[in-house]
């Protein structure tokens, strides 16, 4: 994991006067932790929810049980729902949700192997990005790669490198 990516992202959030919050399943709070280490993190980091268990996704973030049953807790549909649920729970400009498979035992199958991660970001209800990524390696390597990916996506968006995603 590259701390300079997180620091650059944090500084861009501060420069833009934006706040951020995380709903984390597979990353289990790692995003919020890493962003909390940025100098002046209190200027942009609102908080986060670790919703590793499907019951927390339902109870705390209003994910419909039927959605979890139909699509599995590790899916783009559930990731979108936890992200939108987070935006109702924590007042932040940007809400990011992450689900995925960092180790065997979830909903993995040949078309959704371990290492598959779903990441969604919204700003005031509008989607900034939605990604399905696959990262190789250990559980920790997958989590670290996901954190790096989120930071890179946010840097691209916040720096205006992607004109379609201007904030």
Backbone as ProteinMPNN parsed JSONL, in Angstrom:
{"seq_chain_A": "XXXXXXXXXXXXXXXXXXXXXXXXXXXXXXXXXXXXXXXXXXXXXXXXXXXXXXXXXXXXXXXXXXXXXXXXXXXXXXXXXXXXXXXXXXXXXXXXXXXXXXXXXXXXXXXXXXXXXXXXXXXXXXXXXXXXXXXXXXXXXXXXXXXXXXXXXXXXXXXXXXXXXXX", "coords_chain_A": {"N_chain_A": [[0.845, -1.18, 0.0], [0.501, 2.178, -0.779], [1.367, 4.897, 0.962], [1.689, 7.503, 0.096], [-0.228, 7.836, -1.886], [-2.627, 7.835, -0.441], [-2.163, 10.055, 1.19], [-1.979, 12.077, -0.776], [-4.559, 11.962, -1.815], [-6.059, 12.648, 0.466], [-5.151, 15.301, 0.853], [-6.15, 16.475, -1.483], [-8.887, 16.234, -0.989], [-9.112, 17.97, 1.198], [-8.291, 20.403, -0.028], [-10.395, 20.728, -1.839], [-12.437, 21.031, -0.11], [-14.056, 18.918, 0.683], [-15.82, 16.178, 2.217], [-15.609, 12.755, 3.425], [-16.82, 9.381, 3.724], [-16.932, 5.911, 4.704], [-18.297, 2.713, 3.907], [-17.574, -0.351, 4.81], [-17.076, -3.657, 4.007], [-15.519, -6.106, 3.038], [-12.992, -4.902, 3.33], [-12.97, -4.202, 5.939], [-12.707, -1.805, 7.554], [-10.237, -0.828, 6.887], [-9.861, 1.173, 4.93], [-10.922, 3.52, 6.176], [-9.195, 3.607, 8.367], [-6.626, 3.972, 7.117], [-7.033, 6.449, 5.82], [-7.416, 7.994, 8.062], [-4.905, 8.487, 9.01], [-3.788, 10.527, 7.591], [-2.393, 13.784, 7.616], [-4.255, 16.26, 9.227], [-6.67, 14.891, 8.933], [-9.123, 15.131, 10.161], [-10.353, 17.206, 8.874], [-11.581, 16.199, 6.642], [-12.391, 13.493, 6.91], [-15.218, 11.847, 7.789], [-16.122, 9.453, 8.922], [-16.852, 5.943, 9.357], [-18.359, 2.737, 8.591], [-18.104, -0.547, 9.555], [-19.236, -3.264, 8.028], [-19.205, -6.109, 7.952], [-20.688, -8.436, 8.415], [-23.665, -9.755, 6.973], [-26.086, -9.181, 8.229], [-25.658, -6.708, 9.489], [-25.444, -5.102, 7.253], [-28.063, -5.166, 6.4], [-29.554, -4.247, 8.7], [-28.271, -1.842, 9.613], [-27.624, -0.379, 7.315], [-29.763, -0.487, 5.658], [-30.039, -2.427, 3.576], [-31.943, -4.414, 1.501], [-33.124, -7.625, 2.497], [-33.861, -9.44, 0.537], [-32.311, -8.607, -1.598], [-29.716, -9.244, -0.806], [-29.99, -12.01, -0.644], [-30.67, -12.662, -3.304], [-28.511, -11.599, -4.854], [-26.134, -11.994, -3.406], [-24.003, -11.121, -0.585], [-21.608, -10.103, -1.497], [-21.489, -8.297, -4.005], [-22.195, -6.165, -6.874], [-24.685, -4.946, -6.64], [-25.388, -5.053, -3.886], [-23.237, -3.625, -2.911], [-23.715, -1.086, -3.967], [-26.066, -0.532, -2.561], [-25.147, -0.501, 0.142], [-23.536, 1.7, 0.011], [-25.3, 3.804, -0.624], [-26.952, 3.578, 1.616], [-25.126, 4.268, 3.605], [-24.751, 6.946, 2.953], [-27.067, 8.045, 3.913], [-26.782, 7.675, 6.579], [-24.362, 8.805, 7.487], [-23.331, 12.071, 7.246], [-21.705, 13.072, 4.631], [-19.786, 14.377, 1.91], [-18.81, 12.619, -0.046], [-19.488, 9.24, -0.386], [-18.324, 5.985, 0.098], [-18.514, 2.594, -0.727], [-17.573, -0.794, -0.085], [-17.433, -4.147, -0.996], [-16.619, -7.642, -1.183], [-14.471, -10.447, -1.982], [-12.067, -11.6, -0.075], [-10.988, -13.885, 0.836], [-11.423, -17.492, 0.81], [-14.744, -18.902, 1.253], [-16.891, -17.25, 1.033], [-19.145, -16.059, -1.37], [-17.846, -17.101, -3.548], [-17.213, -18.225, -6.886], [-16.478, -19.75, -10.079], [-16.8, -17.564, -11.915], [-16.643, -15.479, -10.166], [-14.167, -15.197, -8.472], [-12.077, -15.592, -5.469], [-10.609, -12.591, -4.519], [-12.051, -10.911, -6.039], [-13.432, -7.739, -6.024], [-15.814, -5.264, -5.151], [-16.516, -1.925, -5.655], [-17.956, 1.143, -4.894], [-18.716, 4.577, -5.37], [-20.351, 7.483, -4.326], [-21.54, 10.802, -4.744], [-23.479, 12.932, -3.104], [-25.701, 11.296, -3.767], [-25.305, 10.838, -6.486], [-23.626, 8.764, -8.755], [-20.148, 8.401, -8.64], [-18.143, 6.572, -9.292], [-18.189, 3.099, -10.167], [-16.933, -0.005, -9.64], [-15.74, -3.217, -10.565], [-13.292, -5.197, -9.543], [-10.384, -7.305, -9.766], [-8.048, -8.663, -7.66], [-4.942, -10.146, -7.016], [-3.337, -12.46, -4.748], [-2.518, -12.614, -1.21], [-4.892, -12.365, 1.527], [-4.421, -9.94, 2.862], [-2.947, -8.604, 0.862], [-4.905, -8.285, -1.102], [-6.73, -6.585, 0.193], [-5.05, -4.348, 0.63], [-4.488, -3.655, -2.047], [-7.022, -2.914, -2.84], [-7.494, -0.635, -1.272], [-5.487, 1.052, -2.316], [-6.461, 1.228, -4.945], [-8.918, 2.592, -4.578], [-7.947, 5.05, -3.619], [-6.472, 5.899, -5.891], [-8.545, 6.141, -7.787], [-10.075, 8.196, -6.629], [-8.18, 10.286, -6.615], [-7.869, 10.696, -9.362], [-10.449, 11.591, -10.021], [-10.794, 13.828, -8.275], [-8.7, 15.477, -9.042], [-9.443, 16.297, -11.455], [-8.713, 14.92, -13.689], [-10.341, 13.257, -15.036], [-12.655, 14.302, -17.039], [-15.366, 13.699, -17.165], [-16.11, 13.248, -14.631], [-16.097, 15.466, -12.961], [-15.903, 17.186, -9.941]], "CA_chain_A": [[0.0, 0.0, 0.0], [1.295, 3.383, -0.921], [0.888, 5.979, 1.834], [1.661, 8.773, -0.632], [-1.521, 7.927, -2.577], [-3.629, 8.211, 0.568], [-1.879, 11.449, 1.563], [-2.354, 12.944, -1.903], [-6.015, 11.976, -1.867], [-6.508, 13.442, 1.607], [-4.875, 16.71, 0.595], [-7.111, 16.931, -2.486], [-10.184, 16.393, -0.307], [-9.022, 19.204, 1.977], [-8.278, 21.526, -0.981], [-11.725, 20.87, -2.442], [-13.415, 21.242, 0.957], [-14.989, 17.79, 0.647], [-15.736, 15.174, 3.271], [-15.733, 11.385, 2.928], [-17.164, 8.323, 4.682], [-16.77, 4.581, 4.127], [-19.029, 1.525, 4.355], [-16.607, -1.373, 4.452], [-17.3, -5.058, 4.336], [-14.306, -6.895, 2.838], [-11.809, -4.186, 3.806], [-13.127, -4.207, 7.401], [-12.252, -0.593, 8.214], [-8.875, -0.454, 6.468], [-9.909, 2.471, 4.249], [-11.074, 4.577, 7.181], [-7.943, 3.644, 9.13], [-5.551, 4.576, 6.319], [-7.335, 7.866, 5.619], [-7.312, 8.689, 9.353], [-3.495, 8.786, 9.267], [-3.401, 11.717, 6.828], [-2.35, 15.022, 8.396], [-5.509, 17.019, 9.182], [-7.761, 14.006, 8.499], [-10.371, 15.637, 10.72], [-10.959, 18.171, 7.959], [-12.311, 15.53, 5.559], [-12.881, 12.156, 7.238], [-16.394, 11.868, 8.654], [-16.19, 8.204, 9.654], [-17.103, 4.75, 8.567], [-19.106, 1.619, 9.155], [-17.644, -1.869, 9.159], [-20.454, -4.069, 7.901], [-18.728, -7.406, 7.456], [-21.817, -9.371, 8.499], [-24.824, -9.366, 6.151], [-27.107, -8.622, 9.102], [-25.379, -5.276, 9.662], [-25.799, -4.437, 5.999], [-29.525, -5.048, 6.418], [-30.044, -3.472, 9.834], [-27.682, -0.51, 9.751], [-27.519, 0.347, 6.046], [-31.033, -0.654, 4.929], [-29.963, -3.284, 2.394], [-33.041, -5.387, 1.564], [-32.748, -9.032, 2.65], [-34.038, -10.085, -0.765], [-31.184, -8.246, -2.447], [-28.582, -10.056, -0.361], [-30.299, -13.385, -1.03], [-30.641, -12.791, -4.76], [-27.238, -11.236, -5.475], [-25.08, -12.301, -2.427], [-23.462, -9.93, 0.073], [-20.465, -9.625, -2.271], [-22.041, -8.048, -5.339], [-22.327, -4.729, -7.157], [-25.992, -4.473, -6.163], [-25.302, -4.829, -2.439], [-22.268, -2.545, -2.706], [-24.452, 0.165, -4.228], [-27.003, -0.307, -1.447], [-24.459, -0.075, 1.374], [-23.03, 3.057, -0.237], [-26.439, 4.723, -0.479], [-27.345, 3.517, 3.026], [-24.139, 5.054, 4.338], [-24.973, 8.376, 2.707], [-28.184, 8.467, 4.769], [-26.354, 7.509, 7.969], [-23.259, 9.728, 7.787], [-23.37, 13.242, 6.373], [-20.414, 13.306, 3.971], [-19.937, 14.705, 0.493], [-18.538, 11.41, -0.816], [-19.672, 7.976, 0.336], [-17.716, 4.87, -0.625], [-18.834, 1.271, -0.213], [-16.723, -1.867, -0.595], [-17.665, -5.543, -0.638], [-15.785, -8.498, -2.02], [-14.002, -11.753, -1.521], [-10.63, -11.563, 0.207], [-10.582, -15.238, 1.202], [-12.48, -18.469, 0.533], [-15.811, -19.043, 2.238], [-18.001, -16.367, 0.7], [-19.961, -16.459, -2.519], [-16.979, -17.266, -4.712], [-17.472, -19.232, -7.912], [-15.507, -19.499, -11.156], [-16.927, -16.218, -12.486], [-16.426, -14.499, -9.088], [-13.185, -15.85, -7.605], [-11.449, -14.841, -4.392], [-9.876, -11.46, -5.082], [-13.022, -10.027, -6.679], [-13.842, -6.663, -5.132], [-16.8, -4.323, -5.69], [-16.306, -0.619, -5.047], [-18.851, 2.176, -5.421], [-18.597, 5.892, -4.746], [-21.399, 8.427, -4.698], [-21.492, 12.161, -4.201], [-24.849, 13.443, -3.004], [-26.597, 10.388, -4.467], [-24.894, 10.606, -7.876], [-22.499, 7.85, -8.82], [-18.852, 8.879, -9.114], [-17.612, 5.407, -9.982], [-18.581, 1.761, -9.728], [-15.913, -0.881, -10.198], [-15.537, -4.616, -10.201], [-11.862, -5.414, -9.749], [-9.839, -8.563, -9.264], [-6.689, -8.508, -7.163], [-4.318, -11.428, -6.695], [-2.463, -12.492, -3.585], [-3.048, -12.946, 0.114], [-6.012, -11.544, 1.984], [-3.902, -8.589, 3.114], [-2.582, -7.998, -0.426], [-6.156, -7.899, -1.767], [-7.236, -5.404, 0.905], [-4.153, -3.228, 0.319], [-4.703, -3.268, -3.444], [-8.316, -2.23, -2.898], [-7.279, 0.706, -0.71], [-4.744, 1.803, -3.339], [-7.355, 1.476, -6.074], [-9.85, 3.652, -4.182], [-7.19, 6.308, -3.585], [-6.169, 6.293, -7.273], [-9.787, 6.593, -8.421], [-10.423, 9.501, -6.07], [-7.212, 11.268, -7.104], [-8.239, 10.984, -10.757], [-11.682, 12.379, -10.021], [-10.594, 15.102, -7.593], [-7.731, 16.319, -9.744], [-10.036, 16.716, -12.713], [-8.125, 14.174, -14.798], [-11.436, 12.606, -15.751], [-13.617, 15.4, -17.217], [-16.734, 13.235, -16.976], [-16.348, 13.072, -13.196], [-15.691, 16.686, -12.263], [-16.618, 17.436, -8.682]], "C_chain_A": [[0.883, 1.232, 0.0], [0.683, 4.523, -0.108], [0.805, 7.307, 1.088], [0.366, 8.939, -1.413], [-2.605, 8.41, -1.621], [-3.424, 9.665, 0.968], [-2.289, 12.422, 0.462], [-3.873, 13.069, -1.984], [-6.587, 12.829, -0.733], [-6.298, 14.926, 1.393], [-5.825, 17.285, -0.461], [-8.5, 17.129, -1.88], [-10.208, 17.692, 0.492], [-9.08, 20.424, 1.045], [-9.66, 21.79, -1.57], [-12.805, 21.137, -1.394], [-14.464, 20.141, 1.02], [-14.753, 16.834, 1.814], [-16.023, 13.795, 2.676], [-16.103, 10.446, 4.079], [-17.114, 6.988, 3.944], [-17.721, 3.574, 4.751], [-18.189, 0.352, 3.871], [-17.019, -2.756, 4.939], [-15.958, -5.778, 4.237], [-13.045, -6.211, 3.361], [-11.85, -3.921, 5.312], [-12.531, -3.001, 8.117], [-10.886, -0.1, 7.775], [-8.855, 0.893, 5.745], [-9.991, 3.613, 5.261], [-9.795, 4.726, 7.998], [-6.848, 4.375, 8.356], [-5.794, 6.078, 6.105], [-7.217, 8.651, 6.925], [-5.872, 9.091, 9.676], [-2.974, 9.991, 8.486], [-3.39, 12.928, 7.765], [-3.644, 15.8, 8.159], [-6.695, 16.191, 8.681], [-9.115, 14.473, 9.021], [-11.069, 16.657, 9.84], [-11.786, 17.504, 6.866], [-12.935, 14.192, 5.941], [-14.027, 12.23, 8.24], [-16.487, 10.594, 9.489], [-16.458, 7.041, 8.736], [-17.892, 3.722, 9.34], [-18.452, 0.342, 8.642], [-18.862, -2.772, 9.197], [-20.111, -5.428, 7.298], [-19.866, -8.419, 7.406], [-23.006, -8.847, 7.69], [-25.929, -8.729, 6.994], [-26.904, -7.136, 9.357], [-25.703, -4.496, 8.396], [-27.302, -4.178, 5.963], [-29.982, -4.039, 7.471], [-29.561, -2.023, 9.821], [-27.751, 0.306, 8.46], [-28.714, 0.125, 5.128], [-30.929, -1.441, 3.622], [-31.087, -4.315, 2.507], [-32.525, -6.83, 1.631], [-32.816, -9.743, 1.297], [-32.864, -9.797, -1.693], [-29.953, -9.08, -2.089], [-28.782, -11.511, -0.783], [-30.155, -13.586, -2.534], [-29.244, -12.591, -5.344], [-26.004, -11.624, -4.667], [-24.551, -11.015, -1.797], [-22.29, -9.299, -0.68], [-20.91, -9.449, -3.719], [-22.113, -6.545, -5.596], [-23.633, -4.153, -6.626], [-25.957, -4.148, -4.675], [-24.304, -3.704, -2.14], [-22.929, -1.19, -2.929], [-25.377, 0.488, -3.052], [-26.302, 0.112, -0.167], [-23.929, 1.34, 1.228], [-24.146, 4.081, -0.055], [-26.946, 4.737, 0.965], [-26.411, 4.332, 3.894], [-24.404, 6.538, 4.175], [-26.158, 8.92, 3.502], [-27.787, 8.468, 6.246], [-25.299, 8.532, 8.392], [-23.288, 10.854, 6.759], [-21.963, 13.525, 5.848], [-20.683, 13.633, 2.509], [-19.784, 13.466, -0.386], [-18.71, 10.206, 0.09], [-19.115, 6.855, -0.527], [-18.076, 3.569, 0.069], [-17.961, 0.22, -0.876], [-17.23, -3.208, -0.076], [-16.724, -6.376, -1.494], [-15.347, -9.749, -1.308], [-12.49, -11.701, -1.332], [-10.088, -12.934, 0.586], [-11.718, -16.208, 0.87], [-13.55, -18.471, 1.629], [-16.994, -18.138, 1.989], [-18.773, -16.929, -0.478], [-19.117, -16.704, -3.765], [-17.442, -18.414, -5.607], [-16.543, -18.907, -9.069], [-15.593, -18.088, -11.761], [-16.765, -15.105, -11.445], [-15.452, -15.12, -8.083], [-12.754, -14.969, -6.432], [-10.55, -13.786, -5.037], [-10.789, -10.488, -5.809], [-13.511, -9.008, -5.668], [-14.802, -5.734, -5.877], [-16.675, -3.017, -4.921], [-17.243, 0.379, -5.713], [-18.594, 3.471, -4.655], [-19.72, 6.767, -5.253], [-21.115, 9.778, -4.054], [-22.909, 12.705, -4.272], [-25.806, 12.624, -3.878], [-26.239, 10.087, -5.904], [-23.626, 9.757, -7.899], [-21.252, 8.536, -9.378], [-18.136, 7.769, -9.871], [-18.163, 4.139, -9.354], [-17.634, 0.797, -10.42], [-16.035, -2.301, -9.679], [-14.088, -4.897, -10.552], [-11.496, -6.816, -9.264], [-8.392, -8.319, -8.894], [-6.177, -9.874, -6.708], [-3.541, -11.315, -5.385], [-3.186, -12.891, -2.313], [-4.231, -12.035, 0.447], [-5.552, -10.104, 2.212], [-3.529, -7.877, 1.81], [-3.826, -7.515, -1.173], [-6.73, -6.632, -1.128], [-6.372, -4.187, 0.579], [-4.341, -2.737, -1.11], [-6.016, -2.518, -3.601], [-8.196, -0.806, -2.369], [-6.537, 1.582, -1.719], [-5.647, 2.176, -4.51], [-8.325, 2.62, -5.763], [-9.133, 5.002, -4.186], [-6.886, 6.796, -5.004], [-7.416, 6.826, -7.985], [-10.164, 7.99, -7.93], [-9.466, 10.59, -6.541], [-7.553, 11.674, -8.533], [-9.455, 11.901, -10.818], [-11.441, 13.774, -9.426], [-9.638, 16.034, -8.314], [-8.253, 16.775, -11.099], [-9.463, 16.01, -13.92], [-9.18, 13.464, -15.63], [-12.559, 13.627, -15.892], [-15.066, 14.969, -16.977], [-17.101, 13.157, -15.499], [-15.977, 14.304, -12.389], [-16.575, 16.901, -11.034], [-16.704, 18.932, -8.472]], "O_chain_A": [[1.889, 1.297, 0.706], [-0.379, 5.043, -0.447], [-0.042, 8.144, 1.4], [-0.101, 10.064, -1.592], [-3.4, 9.288, -1.959], [-4.387, 10.425, 1.075], [-2.879, 13.467, 0.737], [-4.402, 14.16, -2.198], [-7.492, 13.634, -0.951], [-7.173, 15.729, 1.716], [-6.253, 18.435, -0.357], [-9.203, 18.08, -2.222], [-11.196, 18.426, 0.468], [-9.83, 21.366, 1.301], [-10.046, 22.941, -1.773], [-13.949, 21.433, -1.738], [-15.618, 20.392, 1.367], [-13.639, 16.704, 2.321], [-16.59, 13.671, 1.591], [-15.754, 10.679, 5.236], [-17.238, 6.937, 2.721], [-17.932, 3.572, 5.964], [-18.101, 0.092, 2.671], [-17.271, -2.975, 6.124], [-15.324, -6.035, 5.261], [-12.118, -6.894, 3.796], [-10.863, -3.465, 5.889], [-11.916, -3.151, 9.173], [-10.423, 0.94, 8.244], [-7.923, 1.674, 5.931], [-9.209, 4.562, 5.197], [-9.364, 5.842, 8.287], [-6.218, 5.292, 8.882], [-4.864, 6.878, 6.199], [-6.945, 9.852, 6.898], [-5.649, 9.949, 10.531], [-1.843, 10.426, 8.699], [-4.277, 13.075, 8.606], [-4.071, 15.974, 7.017], [-7.618, 16.733, 8.074], [-10.142, 14.233, 8.386], [-12.25, 16.943, 10.038], [-12.606, 18.163, 6.227], [-13.931, 13.795, 5.336], [-13.836, 12.622, 9.391], [-16.893, 10.65, 10.65], [-16.316, 7.13, 7.516], [-18.071, 3.813, 10.554], [-18.269, 0.172, 7.437], [-19.445, -3.014, 10.254], [-20.659, -5.831, 6.272], [-19.981, -9.177, 6.443], [-23.314, -7.656, 7.717], [-26.631, -7.835, 6.521], [-27.874, -6.382, 9.433], [-26.179, -3.362, 8.461], [-27.753, -3.11, 5.548], [-30.708, -3.094, 7.163], [-30.35, -1.095, 9.996], [-27.915, 1.526, 8.498], [-28.682, 0.504, 3.957], [-31.651, -1.154, 2.667], [-31.173, -5.018, 3.514], [-31.602, -7.201, 0.907], [-31.944, -10.542, 0.957], [-32.471, -10.653, -2.485], [-29.24, -9.561, -2.97], [-27.839, -12.164, -1.229], [-29.577, -14.578, -2.978], [-28.835, -13.336, -6.235], [-24.901, -11.584, -5.212], [-24.637, -9.945, -2.399], [-22.01, -8.111, -0.523], [-20.73, -10.339, -4.55], [-22.094, -5.747, -4.659], [-23.678, -2.997, -6.207], [-26.436, -3.097, -4.251], [-24.513, -2.921, -1.213], [-22.717, -0.256, -2.155], [-25.458, 1.634, -2.608], [-26.795, 0.986, 0.546], [-23.877, 2.095, 2.199], [-23.952, 5.108, 0.596], [-27.327, 5.789, 1.478], [-26.853, 5.013, 4.819], [-24.299, 7.303, 5.134], [-26.243, 10.125, 3.738], [-28.384, 9.174, 7.059], [-25.337, 9.057, 9.505], [-23.27, 10.61, 5.553], [-21.141, 14.136, 6.532], [-21.692, 13.21, 1.945], [-20.53, 13.281, -1.348], [-18.156, 10.15, 1.187], [-19.393, 6.777, -1.724], [-17.962, 3.448, 1.289], [-17.643, 0.313, -2.062], [-17.431, -3.386, 1.125], [-16.105, -5.863, -2.426], [-15.786, -10.063, -0.201], [-11.729, -11.752, -2.298], [-8.875, -13.13, 0.65], [-12.856, -15.781, 0.672], [-13.293, -18.094, 2.772], [-18.009, -18.253, 2.676], [-19.018, -18.132, -0.562], [-19.589, -16.543, -4.89], [-17.98, -19.42, -5.145], [-15.875, -17.874, -9.039], [-14.566, -17.489, -12.082], [-16.751, -13.926, -11.795], [-15.847, -15.52, -6.988], [-13.028, -13.769, -6.402], [-9.823, -14.073, -5.988], [-10.377, -9.381, -6.158], [-13.955, -9.369, -4.578], [-14.629, -5.456, -7.063], [-16.721, -3.002, -3.691], [-17.316, 0.455, -6.939], [-18.298, 3.461, -3.46], [-20.012, 6.797, -6.448], [-20.533, 9.87, -2.974], [-23.463, 12.91, -5.352], [-26.612, 13.178, -4.626], [-26.807, 9.17, -6.497], [-22.679, 10.008, -7.154], [-21.29, 9.163, -10.436], [-17.592, 7.991, -10.952], [-18.545, 4.108, -8.185], [-17.543, 0.783, -11.647], [-16.382, -2.544, -8.524], [-13.701, -4.843, -11.719], [-12.207, -7.422, -8.462], [-7.604, -7.832, -9.705], [-6.907, -10.651, -6.091], [-3.142, -10.227, -4.972], [-4.296, -13.424, -2.335], [-4.519, -11.071, -0.262], [-6.226, -9.161, 1.797], [-3.769, -6.678, 1.671], [-3.802, -6.458, -1.803], [-7.164, -5.718, -1.829], [-6.899, -3.114, 0.284], [-4.352, -1.531, -1.355], [-6.113, -1.591, -4.405], [-8.742, 0.125, -2.96], [-6.922, 2.729, -1.948], [-5.601, 3.302, -5.006], [-8.526, 3.51, -6.59], [-9.663, 5.985, -4.703], [-7.028, 7.986, -5.288], [-7.355, 7.83, -8.695], [-10.527, 8.858, -8.724], [-9.898, 11.704, -6.835], [-7.527, 12.857, -8.871], [-9.477, 12.868, -11.578], [-11.84, 14.779, -10.013], [-9.758, 17.254, -8.205], [-7.596, 17.54, -11.805], [-9.689, 16.434, -15.053], [-8.943, 13.113, -16.786], [-13.342, 13.805, -14.959], [-15.903, 15.798, -16.622], [-18.275, 13.016, -15.156], [-15.577, 14.18, -11.231], [-17.801, 16.81, -11.088], [-17.265, 19.384, -7.474]]}, "name": "protein", "num_of_chains": 1, "seq": "XXXXXXXXXXXXXXXXXXXXXXXXXXXXXXXXXXXXXXXXXXXXXXXXXXXXXXXXXXXXXXXXXXXXXXXXXXXXXXXXXXXXXXXXXXXXXXXXXXXXXXXXXXXXXXXXXXXXXXXXXXXXXXXXXXXXXXXXXXXXXXXXXXXXXXXXXXXXXXXXXXXXXXX"}
